[in-house]
């Protein structure tokens, strides 16, 4: 399937699959990279629908580093556990040292 024929959700999943281990990005950064800067909420919907699609959705947080999507993961603390397994510190549902682990797809990827 050619990139231009992919649904928006599939384009989101392609970006999320490229987030490196131990790094996080935001819903808004993904939306901006895909040319839909005001669609951060739609990126969130895509993350909510990403189960069983081999997408590391736990690496997507809000712009302040809050684990706003954690209630969509099985178990009460799975999103935090997955992040901590990658060496990311989380305190009170918020990523610590966000600036040092933030991954911006607009700076890291080239649009095809």
Secondary structure, DSSP 8 states (H G I E B T S, - for coil): --GGGS-HHHHHHHHHTTS-TT-BEEHHHHHHHTT-TT-HHHHHHHHHT-TTS---GGGEE-TT-B-TTGGGSSSSSHHHHHHHHTT--EETTEESSHHHHB--HHHH----
